[in-house]
Amino acid sequence: MLKRCFKSIMQIVLIGTFFVVTGCNLFQDTGPLNNTIIYRGLDAKSKTGKAILSPSQFRFNPDLSTTTDVAVLEKPCTFAFTVDDNGNVLGLPGYTAMNTPTEQDPNHWSINHPANVSADAAKKAVSDYAKENPASLSPVACQ
């Protein structure tokens, strides 16, 4: 009888463990794992080495050119944007990004501003966003 009771308890423990593990996997938030980091190359101030964050660094013609491959950037500083799995640029409501490969950069991404925002207003908005988020600048010397 003791043996049968022990066997029943072990079965309950195994079944319970299965449901706990399965339940945790079903409700796991995997959103951040699907985010893509894209980079914009930026010039640096000659005396300080800090990134230049003026609107001229974020021109939309017609989109803002970025990449996932920092090796192709020929600028001393980079600014990182995060794109969720729906193409939204986090921190910039209404701005969207999509992979737009080119012959020169198969990892090229385009950021598009909202339709009701002019290109000039968009570059100012992105410049302001970059100024508010210095931790997204690389290398640290650019911050």
N, CA, C and O atoms as CSV, one atom per row, in Angstrom:
chain,resi,resn,atom,element,x,y,z
A,1,MET,N,N,0.822,-1.190,0.000
A,1,MET,CA,C,0.000,0.000,0.000
A,1,MET,C,C,0.872,1.263,0.000
A,1,MET,O,O,0.565,2.224,-0.705
A,2,LEU,N,N,1.927,1.267,0.764
A,2,LEU,CA,C,2.841,2.407,0.828
A,2,LEU,C,C,3.486,2.642,-0.536
A,2,LEU,O,O,3.675,3.786,-0.952
A,3,LYS,N,N,3.816,1.568,-1.219
A,3,LYS,CA,C,4.435,1.667,-2.536
A,3,LYS,C,C,3.463,2.298,-3.532
A,3,LYS,O,O,3.850,3.152,-4.331
A,4,ARG,N,N,2.205,1.875,-3.480
A,4,ARG,CA,C,1.199,2.407,-4.379
A,4,ARG,C,C,0.919,3.880,-4.089
A,4,ARG,O,O,0.718,4.664,-5.016
A,5,CYS,N,N,0.905,4.253,-2.845
A,5,CYS,CA,C,0.694,5.641,-2.435
A,5,CYS,C,C,1.855,6.520,-2.944
A,5,CYS,O,O,1.630,7.612,-3.466
A,6,PHE,N,N,3.094,6.030,-2.785
A,6,PHE,CA,C,4.278,6.760,-3.251
A,6,PHE,C,C,4.221,6.953,-4.765
A,6,PHE,O,O,4.552,8.023,-5.276
A,7,LYS,N,N,3.795,5.904,-5.479
A,7,LYS,CA,C,3.692,5.989,-6.928
A,7,LYS,C,C,2.657,7.040,-7.332
A,7,LYS,O,O,2.889,7.802,-8.271
A,8,SER,N,N,1.539,7.088,-6.648
A,8,SER,CA,C,0.500,8.079,-6.947
A,8,SER,C,C,0.994,9.499,-6.682
A,8,SER,O,O,0.717,10.414,-7.457
A,9,ILE,N,N,1.718,9.674,-5.595
A,9,ILE,CA,C,2.265,10.994,-5.261
A,9,ILE,C,C,3.263,11.435,-6.327
A,9,ILE,O,O,3.250,12.596,-6.738
A,10,MET,N,N,4.107,10.550,-6.770
A,10,MET,CA,C,5.100,10.878,-7.797
A,10,MET,C,C,4.415,11.252,-9.109
A,10,MET,O,O,4.851,12.177,-9.796
A,11,GLN,N,N,3.344,10.537,-9.459
A,11,GLN,CA,C,2.611,10.871,-10.672
A,11,GLN,C,C,2.002,12.271,-10.571
A,11,GLN,O,O,2.044,13.045,-11.527
A,12,ILE,N,N,1.443,12.582,-9.418
A,12,ILE,CA,C,0.855,13.910,-9.214
A,12,ILE,C,C,1.932,14.984,-9.317
A,12,ILE,O,O,1.708,16.026,-9.933
A,13,VAL,N,N,3.099,14.742,-8.721
A,13,VAL,CA,C,4.202,15.712,-8.779
A,13,VAL,C,C,4.656,15.903,-10.224
A,13,VAL,O,O,4.866,17.037,-10.654
A,14,LEU,N,N,4.808,14.828,-10.972
A,14,LEU,CA,C,5.234,14.942,-12.368
A,14,LEU,C,C,4.204,15.677,-13.220
A,14,LEU,O,O,4.558,16.523,-14.040
A,15,ILE,N,N,2.946,15.353,-13.026
A,15,ILE,CA,C,1.889,16.028,-13.777
A,15,ILE,C,C,1.838,17.508,-13.398
A,15,ILE,O,O,1.699,18.364,-14.272
A,16,GLY,N,N,1.949,17.812,-12.126
A,16,GLY,CA,C,1.948,19.202,-11.657
A,16,GLY,C,C,3.121,19.977,-12.233
A,16,GLY,O,O,2.963,21.118,-12.666
A,17,THR,N,N,4.301,19.359,-12.240
A,17,THR,CA,C,5.491,20.005,-12.806
A,17,THR,C,C,5.281,20.292,-14.286
A,17,THR,O,O,5.629,21.369,-14.772
A,18,PHE,N,N,4.718,19.337,-14.993
A,18,PHE,CA,C,4.444,19.524,-16.415
A,18,PHE,C,C,3.546,20.738,-16.635
A,18,PHE,O,O,3.826,21.567,-17.501
A,19,PHE,N,N,2.465,20.847,-15.855
A,19,PHE,CA,C,1.539,21.963,-16.037
A,19,PHE,C,C,2.166,23.298,-15.642
A,19,PHE,O,O,1.885,24.316,-16.274
A,20,VAL,N,N,2.991,23.313,-14.631
A,20,VAL,CA,C,3.659,24.556,-14.231
A,20,VAL,C,C,4.602,25.017,-15.332
A,20,VAL,O,O,4.576,26.187,-15.715
A,21,VAL,N,N,5.430,24.124,-15.843
A,21,VAL,CA,C,6.377,24.482,-16.901
A,21,VAL,C,C,5.637,24.900,-18.174
A,21,VAL,O,O,5.988,25.904,-18.795
A,22,THR,N,N,4.632,24.146,-18.556
A,22,THR,CA,C,3.862,24.472,-19.749
A,22,THR,C,C,3.151,25.811,-19.578
A,22,THR,O,O,3.156,26.638,-20.490
A,23,GLY,N,N,2.551,26.023,-18.434
A,23,GLY,CA,C,1.861,27.289,-18.164
A,23,GLY,C,C,2.803,28.467,-18.211
A,23,GLY,O,O,2.442,29.510,-18.756
A,24,CYS,N,N,3.996,28.342,-17.661
A,24,CYS,CA,C,4.980,29.423,-17.702
A,24,CYS,C,C,5.367,29.740,-19.139
A,24,CYS,O,O,5.514,30.909,-19.496
A,25,ASN,N,N,5.533,28.722,-19.959
A,25,ASN,CA,C,5.904,28.958,-21.354
A,25,ASN,C,C,4.772,29.608,-22.143
A,25,ASN,O,O,5.027,30.424,-23.028
A,26,LEU,N,N,3.524,29.256,-21.833
A,26,LEU,CA,C,2.397,29.842,-22.547
A,26,LEU,C,C,2.242,31.326,-22.263
A,26,LEU,O,O,1.840,32.089,-23.142
A,27,PHE,N,N,2.561,31.742,-21.037
A,27,PHE,CA,C,2.349,33.130,-20.647
A,27,PHE,C,C,3.627,33.944,-20.621
A,27,PHE,O,O,3.634,35.069,-20.120
A,28,GLN,N,N,4.692,33.403,-21.144
A,28,GLN,CA,C,5.959,34.123,-21.173
A,28,GLN,C,C,5.862,35.285,-22.153
A,28,GLN,O,O,5.370,35.122,-23.270
A,29,ASP,N,N,6.333,36.460,-21.734
A,29,ASP,CA,C,6.339,37.639,-22.595
A,29,ASP,C,C,7.578,37.583,-23.463
A,29,ASP,O,O,8.689,37.819,-22.989
A,30,THR,N,N,7.386,37.270,-24.736
A,30,THR,CA,C,8.529,37.164,-25.642
A,30,THR,C,C,8.671,38.398,-26.525
A,30,THR,O,O,9.491,38.406,-27.443
A,31,GLY,N,N,7.875,39.451,-26.259
A,31,GLY,CA,C,7.932,40.660,-27.065
A,31,GLY,C,C,9.332,41.224,-27.257
A,31,GLY,O,O,9.758,41.416,-28.396
A,32,PRO,N,N,10.069,41.499,-26.163
A,32,PRO,CA,C,11.379,42.105,-26.341
A,32,PRO,C,C,12.350,41.249,-27.151
A,32,PRO,O,O,13.292,41.777,-27.742
A,33,LEU,N,N,12.133,39.943,-27.183
A,33,LEU,CA,C,13.026,39.080,-27.937
A,33,LEU,C,C,12.869,39.296,-29.436
A,33,LEU,O,O,13.765,38.954,-30.208
A,34,ASN,N,N,11.734,39.864,-29.857
A,34,ASN,CA,C,11.476,40.067,-31.270
A,34,ASN,C,C,11.881,41.453,-31.752
A,34,ASN,O,O,11.776,41.741,-32.945
A,35,ASN,N,N,12.342,42.319,-30.849
A,35,ASN,CA,C,12.728,43.664,-31.237
A,35,ASN,C,C,13.999,43.644,-32.078
A,35,ASN,O,O,14.852,42.769,-31.924
A,36,THR,N,N,14.105,44.619,-32.963
A,36,THR,CA,C,15.276,44.774,-33.815
A,36,THR,C,C,15.928,46.108,-33.468
A,36,THR,O,O,15.243,47.121,-33.330
A,37,ILE,N,N,17.233,46.106,-33.329
A,37,ILE,CA,C,17.980,47.334,-33.077
A,37,ILE,C,C,18.557,47.797,-34.412
A,37,ILE,O,O,19.245,47.043,-35.100
A,38,ILE,N,N,18.268,49.043,-34.765
A,38,ILE,CA,C,18.797,49.624,-35.995
A,38,ILE,C,C,19.602,50.869,-35.624
A,38,ILE,O,O,19.335,51.507,-34.605
A,39,TYR,N,N,20.578,51.208,-36.448
A,39,TYR,CA,C,21.522,52.273,-36.110
A,39,TYR,C,C,21.573,53.346,-37.182
A,39,TYR,O,O,21.468,53.070,-38.378
A,40,ARG,N,N,21.736,54.570,-36.723
A,40,ARG,CA,C,21.962,55.714,-37.610
A,40,ARG,C,C,23.359,56.246,-37.313
A,40,ARG,O,O,23.681,56.518,-36.157
A,41,GLY,N,N,24.176,56.394,-38.321
A,41,GLY,CA,C,25.498,56.971,-38.142
A,41,GLY,C,C,25.412,58.468,-37.951
A,41,GLY,O,O,24.628,59.144,-38.617
A,42,LEU,N,N,26.234,58.995,-37.023
A,42,LEU,CA,C,26.219,60.429,-36.718
A,42,LEU,C,C,27.633,60.988,-36.729
A,42,LEU,O,O,28.594,60.294,-36.396
A,43,ASP,N,N,27.745,62.246,-37.115
A,43,ASP,CA,C,29.018,62.944,-37.015
A,43,ASP,C,C,29.287,63.277,-35.553
A,43,ASP,O,O,28.385,63.246,-34.717
A,44,ALA,N,N,30.558,63.598,-35.260
A,44,ALA,CA,C,30.956,63.981,-33.910
A,44,ALA,C,C,31.595,65.364,-33.939
A,44,ALA,O,O,32.178,65.768,-34.945
A,45,LYS,N,N,31.480,66.081,-32.833
A,45,LYS,CA,C,32.126,67.384,-32.702
A,45,LYS,C,C,33.638,67.162,-32.651
A,45,LYS,O,O,34.114,66.282,-31.934
A,46,SER,N,N,34.384,67.950,-33.405
A,46,SER,CA,C,35.835,67.723,-33.519
A,46,SER,C,C,36.572,67.923,-32.194
A,46,SER,O,O,37.543,67.215,-31.926
A,47,LYS,N,N,36.141,68.856,-31.372
A,47,LYS,CA,C,36.866,69.138,-30.120
A,47,LYS,C,C,36.520,68.170,-28.999
A,47,LYS,O,O,37.389,67.807,-28.206
A,48,THR,N,N,35.253,67.744,-28.923
A,48,THR,CA,C,34.823,66.923,-27.788
A,48,THR,C,C,34.608,65.454,-28.138
A,48,THR,O,O,34.662,64.595,-27.257
A,49,GLY,N,N,34.369,65.164,-29.388
A,49,GLY,CA,C,34.066,63.794,-29.790
A,49,GLY,C,C,32.626,63.400,-29.500
A,49,GLY,O,O,32.228,62.265,-29.760
A,50,LYS,N,N,31.842,64.331,-28.962
A,50,LYS,CA,C,30.426,64.058,-28.674
A,50,LYS,C,C,29.629,64.044,-29.979
A,50,LYS,O,O,29.964,64.750,-30.930
A,51,ALA,N,N,28.593,63.249,-30.011
A,51,ALA,CA,C,27.755,63.147,-31.206
A,51,ALA,C,C,27.048,64.467,-31.493
A,51,ALA,O,O,26.609,65.165,-30.579
A,52,ILE,N,N,26.949,64.789,-32.757
A,52,ILE,CA,C,26.155,65.932,-33.189
A,52,ILE,C,C,24.716,65.435,-33.332
A,52,ILE,O,O,24.437,64.520,-34.107
A,53,LEU,N,N,23.820,66.043,-32.580
A,53,LEU,CA,C,22.424,65.585,-32.563
A,53,LEU,C,C,21.471,66.604,-33.170
A,53,LEU,O,O,20.281,66.600,-32.856
A,54,SER,N,N,21.971,67.461,-34.021
A,54,SER,CA,C,21.123,68.460,-34.663
A,54,SER,C,C,20.209,67.775,-35.684
A,54,SER,O,O,20.498,66.667,-36.136
A,55,PRO,N,N,19.099,68.444,-36.047
A,55,PRO,CA,C,18.188,67.860,-37.027
A,55,PRO,C,C,18.857,67.475,-38.343
A,55,PRO,O,O,18.393,66.559,-39.021
A,56,SER,N,N,19.942,68.161,-38.717
A,56,SER,CA,C,20.603,67.847,-39.986
A,56,SER,C,C,21.173,66.424,-40.017
A,56,SER,O,O,21.441,65.901,-41.098
A,57,GLN,N,N,21.358,65.802,-38.879
A,57,GLN,CA,C,21.869,64.436,-38.797
A,57,GLN,C,C,20.764,63.391,-39.029
A,57,GLN,O,O,21.044,62.199,-39.156
A,58,PHE,N,N,19.508,63.856,-39.082
A,58,PHE,CA,C,18.367,62.935,-39.173
A,58,PHE,C,C,17.438,63.320,-40.334
A,58,PHE,O,O,16.225,63.426,-40.153
A,59,ARG,N,N,18.001,63.524,-41.502
A,59,ARG,CA,C,17.217,63.932,-42.674
A,59,ARG,C,C,16.354,62.774,-43.204
A,59,ARG,O,O,16.794,61.629,-43.312
A,60,PHE,N,N,15.131,63.127,-43.519
A,60,PHE,CA,C,14.190,62.190,-44.146
A,60,PHE,C,C,14.101,62.563,-45.619
A,60,PHE,O,O,13.551,63.610,-45.961
A,61,ASN,N,N,14.639,61.716,-46.494
A,61,ASN,CA,C,14.560,61.982,-47.928
A,61,ASN,C,C,14.337,60.700,-48.712
A,61,ASN,O,O,15.323,60.177,-49.232
A,62,PRO,N,N,13.183,60.161,-48.843
A,62,PRO,CA,C,11.966,60.485,-48.111
A,62,PRO,C,C,11.904,59.796,-46.749
A,62,PRO,O,O,11.021,60.084,-45.941
A,63,ASP,N,N,12.856,58.875,-46.495
A,63,ASP,CA,C,12.886,58.169,-45.211
A,63,ASP,C,C,14.228,58.429,-44.527
A,63,ASP,O,O,15.134,59.021,-45.115
A,64,LEU,N,N,14.342,57.979,-43.279
A,64,LEU,CA,C,15.597,58.090,-42.541
A,64,LEU,C,C,16.337,56.766,-42.697
A,64,LEU,O,O,15.841,55.716,-42.288
A,65,SER,N,N,17.504,56.821,-43.279
A,65,SER,CA,C,18.290,55.623,-43.574
A,65,SER,C,C,19.002,55.118,-42.316
A,65,SER,O,O,19.669,55.885,-41.622
A,66,THR,N,N,18.852,53.823,-42.030
A,66,THR,CA,C,19.501,53.176,-40.888
A,66,THR,C,C,19.958,51.779,-41.317
A,66,THR,O,O,19.738,51.366,-42.456
A,67,THR,N,N,20.594,51.063,-40.395
A,67,THR,CA,C,21.065,49.711,-40.688
A,67,THR,C,C,21.161,48.897,-39.399
A,67,THR,O,O,21.215,49.451,-38.301
A,68,THR,N,N,21.183,47.599,-39.549
A,68,THR,CA,C,21.466,46.732,-38.398
A,68,THR,C,C,22.949,46.387,-38.344
A,68,THR,O,O,23.404,45.753,-37.393
A,69,ASP,N,N,23.705,46.800,-39.361
A,69,ASP,CA,C,25.135,46.473,-39.463
A,69,ASP,C,C,25.980,47.723,-39.247
A,69,ASP,O,O,26.211,48.484,-40.186
A,70,VAL,N,N,26.445,47.941,-38.011
A,70,VAL,CA,C,27.219,49.149,-37.710
A,70,VAL,C,C,28.535,49.199,-38.482
A,70,VAL,O,O,29.122,50.272,-38.621
A,71,ALA,N,N,29.003,48.071,-38.981
A,71,ALA,CA,C,30.268,48.039,-39.715
A,71,ALA,C,C,30.198,48.842,-41.013
A,71,ALA,O,O,31.232,49.301,-41.498
A,72,VAL,N,N,29.003,49.025,-41.589
A,72,VAL,CA,C,28.885,49.765,-42.845
A,72,VAL,C,C,28.799,51.273,-42.627
A,72,VAL,O,O,28.901,52.047,-43.578
A,73,LEU,N,N,28.615,51.684,-41.389
A,73,LEU,CA,C,28.493,53.113,-41.098
A,73,LEU,C,C,29.871,53.761,-41.107
A,73,LEU,O,O,30.819,53.238,-40.522
A,74,GLU,N,N,29.970,54.886,-41.766
A,74,GLU,CA,C,31.252,55.572,-41.873
A,74,GLU,C,C,31.278,56.819,-41.004
A,74,GLU,O,O,31.939,57.801,-41.343
A,75,LYS,N,N,30.578,56.787,-39.907
A,75,LYS,CA,C,30.493,57.915,-38.979
A,75,LYS,C,C,31.074,57.468,-37.638
A,75,LYS,O,O,31.041,56.281,-37.313
A,76,PRO,N,N,31.600,58.404,-36.863
A,76,PRO,CA,C,32.232,58.027,-35.594
A,76,PRO,C,C,31.253,57.634,-34.483
A,76,PRO,O,O,31.628,56.942,-33.536
A,77,CYS,N,N,30.003,58.077,-34.602
A,77,CYS,CA,C,29.009,57.782,-33.564
A,77,CYS,C,C,27.796,57.088,-34.187
A,77,CYS,O,O,27.526,57.234,-35.379
A,78,THR,N,N,27.084,56.342,-33.370
A,78,THR,CA,C,25.837,55.729,-33.815
A,78,THR,C,C,24.755,55.973,-32.784
A,78,THR,O,O,25.025,56.081,-31.588
A,79,PHE,N,N,23.534,56.058,-33.263
A,79,PHE,CA,C,22.366,56.145,-32.393
A,79,PHE,C,C,21.510,54.923,-32.672
A,79,PHE,O,O,21.219,54.612,-33.827
A,80,ALA,N,N,21.109,54.232,-31.619
A,80,ALA,CA,C,20.318,53.001,-31.745
A,80,ALA,C,C,18.830,53.290,-31.576
A,80,ALA,O,O,18.417,53.962,-30.631
A,81,PHE,N,N,18.038,52.774,-32.504
A,81,PHE,CA,C,16.587,52.805,-32.419
A,81,PHE,C,C,16.126,51.366,-32.218
A,81,PHE,O,O,16.766,50.429,-32.694
A,82,THR,N,N,15.023,51.199,-31.516
A,82,THR,CA,C,14.445,49.874,-31.326
A,82,THR,C,C,13.140,49.798,-32.102
A,82,THR,O,O,12.275,50.666,-31.984
A,83,VAL,N,N,13.014,48.739,-32.900
A,83,VAL,CA,C,11.814,48.509,-33.706
A,83,VAL,C,C,11.145,47.236,-33.190
A,83,VAL,O,O,11.783,46.189,-33.080
A,84,ASP,N,N,9.843,47.339,-32.872
A,84,ASP,CA,C,9.148,46.139,-32.398
A,84,ASP,C,C,8.764,45.259,-33.577
A,84,ASP,O,O,8.988,45.623,-34.732
A,85,ASP,N,N,8.185,44.100,-33.282
A,85,ASP,CA,C,7.884,43.144,-34.347
A,85,ASP,C,C,6.747,43.595,-35.264
A,85,ASP,O,O,6.462,42.932,-36.261
A,86,ASN,N,N,6.091,44.716,-34.938
A,86,ASN,CA,C,5.069,45.288,-35.814
A,86,ASN,C,C,5.621,46.426,-36.665
A,86,ASN,O,O,4.887,47.018,-37.456
A,87,GLY,N,N,6.924,46.742,-36.511
A,87,GLY,CA,C,7.540,47.804,-37.293
A,87,GLY,C,C,7.477,49.172,-36.666
A,87,GLY,O,O,7.882,50.153,-37.290
A,88,ASN,N,N,6.976,49.268,-35.437
A,88,ASN,CA,C,6.907,50.555,-34.752
A,88,ASN,C,C,8.258,50.905,-34.143
A,88,ASN,O,O,8.916,50.051,-33.549
A,89,VAL,N,N,8.668,52.158,-34.288
A,89,VAL,CA,C,9.904,52.620,-33.664
A,89,VAL,C,C,9.545,53.028,-32.244
A,89,VAL,O,O,8.792,53.979,-32.033
A,90,LEU,N,N,10.088,52.303,-31.271
A,90,LEU,CA,C,9.747,52.557,-29.878
A,90,LEU,C,C,10.239,53.938,-29.462
A,90,LEU,O,O,11.365,54.326,-29.775
A,91,GLY,N,N,9.393,54.671,-28.760
A,91,GLY,CA,C,9.735,56.005,-28.303
A,91,GLY,C,C,9.368,57.110,-29.277
A,91,GLY,O,O,9.406,58.288,-28.923
A,92,LEU,N,N,9.013,56.744,-30.497
A,92,LEU,CA,C,8.612,57.716,-31.522
A,92,LEU,C,C,7.239,57.315,-32.075
A,92,LEU,O,O,7.155,56.688,-33.131
A,93,PRO,N,N,6.173,57.674,-31.371
A,93,PRO,CA,C,4.831,57.266,-31.794
A,93,PRO,C,C,4.522,57.669,-33.234
A,93,PRO,O,O,4.749,58.811,-33.635
A,94,GLY,N,N,4.006,56.720,-33.998
A,94,GLY,CA,C,3.638,56.961,-35.383
A,94,GLY,C,C,4.764,56.725,-36.377
A,94,GLY,O,O,4.514,56.667,-37.581
A,95,TYR,N,N,5.996,56.588,-35.905
A,95,TYR,CA,C,7.132,56.331,-36.789
A,95,TYR,C,C,7.262,54.818,-36.970
A,95,TYR,O,O,7.181,54.057,-36.005
A,96,THR,N,N,7.462,54.403,-38.194
A,96,THR,CA,C,7.582,52.981,-38.495
A,96,THR,C,C,8.883,52.711,-39.239
A,96,THR,O,O,9.449,53.603,-39.872
A,97,ALA,N,N,9.342,51.480,-39.154
A,97,ALA,CA,C,10.577,51.095,-39.837
A,97,ALA,C,C,10.366,49.754,-40.521
A,97,ALA,O,O,9.571,48.920,-40.088
A,98,MET,N,N,11.109,49.582,-41.603
A,98,MET,CA,C,11.052,48.309,-42.303
A,98,MET,C,C,12.394,48.041,-42.961
A,98,MET,O,O,13.133,48.960,-43.314
A,99,ASN,N,N,12.685,46.761,-43.114
A,99,ASN,CA,C,13.921,46.338,-43.761
A,99,ASN,C,C,13.797,46.623,-45.248
A,99,ASN,O,O,12.871,46.154,-45.909
A,100,THR,N,N,14.754,47.406,-45.771
A,100,THR,CA,C,14.758,47.788,-47.185
A,100,THR,C,C,16.161,47.543,-47.732
A,100,THR,O,O,16.921,48.490,-47.931
A,101,PRO,N,N,16.507,46.288,-47.975
A,101,PRO,CA,C,17.870,45.955,-48.408
A,101,PRO,C,C,18.283,46.706,-49.672
A,101,PRO,O,O,17.476,46.947,-50.569
A,102,THR,N,N,19.558,47.065,-49.713
A,102,THR,CA,C,20.132,47.683,-50.905
A,102,THR,C,C,21.336,46.851,-51.329
A,102,THR,O,O,21.785,45.972,-50.594
A,103,GLU,N,N,21.841,47.129,-52.497
A,103,GLU,CA,C,23.024,46.409,-52.971
A,103,GLU,C,C,24.221,46.682,-52.063
A,103,GLU,O,O,25.023,45.787,-51.793
A,104,GLN,N,N,24.334,47.929,-51.594
A,104,GLN,CA,C,25.437,48.302,-50.709
A,104,GLN,C,C,25.247,47.793,-49.279
A,104,GLN,O,O,26.223,47.513,-48.583
A,105,ASP,N,N,23.990,47.674,-48.842
A,105,ASP,CA,C,23.719,47.246,-47.464
A,105,ASP,C,C,22.479,46.362,-47.412
A,105,ASP,O,O,21.357,46.868,-47.388
A,106,PRO,N,N,22.674,45.043,-47.394
A,106,PRO,CA,C,21.520,44.138,-47.298
A,106,PRO,C,C,20.797,44.241,-45.950
A,106,PRO,O,O,19.706,43.696,-45.786
A,107,ASN,N,N,21.411,44.943,-44.986
A,107,ASN,CA,C,20.806,45.122,-43.662
A,107,ASN,C,C,20.220,46.521,-43.495
A,107,ASN,O,O,20.000,46.972,-42.371
A,108,HIS,N,N,19.969,47.201,-44.599
A,108,HIS,CA,C,19.436,48.566,-44.570
A,108,HIS,C,C,17.988,48.569,-44.084
A,108,HIS,O,O,17.188,47.709,-44.452
A,109,TRP,N,N,17.676,49.556,-43.250
A,109,TRP,CA,C,16.313,49.776,-42.776
A,109,TRP,C,C,15.925,51.217,-43.052
A,109,TRP,O,O,16.778,52.105,-43.040
A,110,SER,N,N,14.654,51.454,-43.300
A,110,SER,CA,C,14.115,52.786,-43.510
A,110,SER,C,C,13.145,53.120,-42.394
A,110,SER,O,O,12.251,52.333,-42.082
A,111,ILE,N,N,13.322,54.303,-41.784
A,111,ILE,CA,C,12.356,54.813,-40.817
A,111,ILE,C,C,11.488,55.825,-41.558
A,111,ILE,O,O,11.997,56.724,-42.227
A,112,ASN,N,N,10.182,55.668,-41.431
A,112,ASN,CA,C,9.223,56.573,-42.063
A,112,ASN,C,C,8.489,57.377,-41.003
A,112,ASN,O,O,8.099,56.844,-39.964
A,113,HIS,N,N,8.305,58.658,-41.272
A,113,HIS,CA,C,7.572,59.509,-40.335
A,113,HIS,C,C,6.080,59.407,-40.615
A,113,HIS,O,O,5.680,58.976,-41.696
A,114,PRO,N,N,5.246,59.804,-39.638
A,114,PRO,CA,C,3.791,59.765,-39.865
A,114,PRO,C,C,3.397,60.664,-41.044
A,114,PRO,O,O,4.073,61.654,-41.326
A,115,ALA,N,N,2.328,60.323,-41.712
A,115,ALA,CA,C,1.873,61.058,-42.896
A,115,ALA,C,C,1.538,62.517,-42.585
A,115,ALA,O,O,1.692,63.385,-43.444
A,116,ASN,N,N,1.087,62.784,-41.379
A,116,ASN,CA,C,0.698,64.150,-41.027
A,116,ASN,C,C,1.863,64.978,-40.473
A,116,ASN,O,O,1.648,66.062,-39.931
A,117,VAL,N,N,3.092,64.473,-40.606
A,117,VAL,CA,C,4.287,65.167,-40.110
A,117,VAL,C,C,5.201,65.451,-41.308
A,117,VAL,O,O,5.489,64.557,-42.105
A,118,SER,N,N,5.651,66.699,-41.423
A,118,SER,CA,C,6.553,67.052,-42.530
A,118,SER,C,C,7.943,66.471,-42.269
A,118,SER,O,O,8.274,66.101,-41.142
A,119,ALA,N,N,8.738,66.398,-43.318
A,119,ALA,CA,C,10.105,65.881,-43.182
A,119,ALA,C,C,10.924,66.756,-42.235
A,119,ALA,O,O,11.728,66.241,-41.458
A,120,ASP,N,N,10.728,68.074,-42.293
A,120,ASP,CA,C,11.454,68.974,-41.390
A,120,ASP,C,C,11.039,68.759,-39.928
A,120,ASP,O,O,11.885,68.726,-39.034
A,121,ALA,N,N,9.744,68.615,-39.700
A,121,ALA,CA,C,9.265,68.367,-38.336
A,121,ALA,C,C,9.744,67.004,-37.852
A,121,ALA,O,O,10.050,66.840,-36.671
A,122,ALA,N,N,9.811,66.024,-38.752
A,122,ALA,CA,C,10.253,64.679,-38.380
A,122,ALA,C,C,11.718,64.681,-37.951
A,122,ALA,O,O,12.065,64.077,-36.936
A,123,LYS,N,N,12.578,65.351,-38.713
A,123,LYS,CA,C,13.992,65.348,-38.336
A,123,LYS,C,C,14.205,66.076,-37.019
A,123,LYS,O,O,15.084,65.699,-36.244
A,124,LYS,N,N,13.411,67.119,-36.748
A,124,LYS,CA,C,13.505,67.797,-35.445
A,124,LYS,C,C,13.028,66.869,-34.328
A,124,LYS,O,O,13.643,66.811,-33.263
A,125,ALA,N,N,11.943,66.151,-34.567
A,125,ALA,CA,C,11.409,65.235,-33.549
A,125,ALA,C,C,12.414,64.135,-33.227
A,125,ALA,O,O,12.606,63.792,-32.061
A,126,VAL,N,N,13.052,63.583,-34.249
A,126,VAL,CA,C,14.036,62.519,-34.028
A,126,VAL,C,C,15.274,63.090,-33.334
A,126,VAL,O,O,15.854,62.440,-32.465
A,127,SER,N,N,15.678,64.297,-33.715
A,127,SER,CA,C,16.808,64.958,-33.057
A,127,SER,C,C,16.511,65.161,-31.563
A,127,SER,O,O,17.354,64.874,-30.714
A,128,ASP,N,N,15.317,65.653,-31.255
A,128,ASP,CA,C,14.920,65.844,-29.850
A,128,ASP,C,C,14.905,64.517,-29.101
A,128,ASP,O,O,15.343,64.434,-27.954
A,129,TYR,N,N,14.396,63.482,-29.763
A,129,TYR,CA,C,14.368,62.148,-29.144
A,129,TYR,C,C,15.788,61.666,-28.835
A,129,TYR,O,O,16.042,61.114,-27.764
A,130,ALA,N,N,16.704,61.875,-29.771
A,130,ALA,CA,C,18.094,61.458,-29.559
A,130,ALA,C,C,18.721,62.223,-28.395
A,130,ALA,O,O,19.471,61.645,-27.608
A,131,LYS,N,N,18.422,63.509,-28.282
A,131,LYS,CA,C,18.954,64.321,-27.175
A,131,LYS,C,C,18.422,63.841,-25.834
A,131,LYS,O,O,19.119,63.923,-24.823
A,132,GLU,N,N,17.195,63.341,-25.817
A,132,GLU,CA,C,16.571,62.841,-24.589
A,132,GLU,C,C,17.036,61.435,-24.219
A,132,GLU,O,O,16.772,60.968,-23.111
A,133,ASN,N,N,17.723,60.758,-25.135
A,133,ASN,CA,C,18.134,59.364,-24.918
A,133,ASN,C,C,19.620,59.160,-25.219
A,133,ASN,O,O,19.970,58.398,-26.120
A,134,PRO,N,N,20.491,59.832,-24.473
A,134,PRO,CA,C,21.930,59.717,-24.756
A,134,PRO,C,C,22.490,58.309,-24.542
A,134,PRO,O,O,23.541,57.978,-25.092
A,135,ALA,N,N,21.818,57.490,-23.765
A,135,ALA,CA,C,22.291,56.121,-23.539
A,135,ALA,C,C,22.244,55.278,-24.821
A,135,ALA,O,O,22.872,54.223,-24.899
A,136,SER,N,N,21.496,55.751,-25.822
A,136,SER,CA,C,21.415,55.030,-27.098
A,136,SER,C,C,22.548,55.367,-28.049
A,136,SER,O,O,22.603,54.861,-29.170
A,137,LEU,N,N,23.460,56.233,-27.592
A,137,LEU,CA,C,24.613,56.611,-28.400
A,137,LEU,C,C,25.775,55.684,-28.137
A,137,LEU,O,O,26.015,55.270,-27.002
A,138,SER,N,N,26.493,55.361,-29.197
A,138,SER,CA,C,27.714,54.539,-29.080
A,138,SER,C,C,28.786,55.168,-29.935
A,138,SER,O,O,28.478,55.838,-30.921
A,139,PRO,N,N,30.035,54.968,-29.577
A,139,PRO,CA,C,30.531,54.473,-28.295
A,139,PRO,C,C,30.229,55.475,-27.184
A,139,PRO,O,O,29.697,56.557,-27.436
A,140,VAL,N,N,30.568,55.108,-25.970
A,140,VAL,CA,C,30.268,55.938,-24.801
A,140,VAL,C,C,30.849,57.333,-24.961
A,140,VAL,O,O,30.260,58.301,-24.482
A,141,ALA,N,N,31.991,57.457,-25.625
A,141,ALA,CA,C,32.625,58.762,-25.839
A,141,ALA,C,C,31.717,59.723,-26.599
A,141,ALA,O,O,31.910,60.936,-26.510
A,142,CYS,N,N,30.739,59.221,-27.340
A,142,CYS,CA,C,29.827,60.066,-28.104
A,142,CYS,C,C,28.717,60.648,-27.239
A,142,CYS,O,O,28.037,61.583,-27.664
A,143,GLN,N,N,28.521,60.123,-26.049
A,143,GLN,CA,C,27.422,60.570,-25.178
A,143,GLN,C,C,27.699,61.916,-24.561
A,143,GLN,O,O,26.876,62.431,-23.805
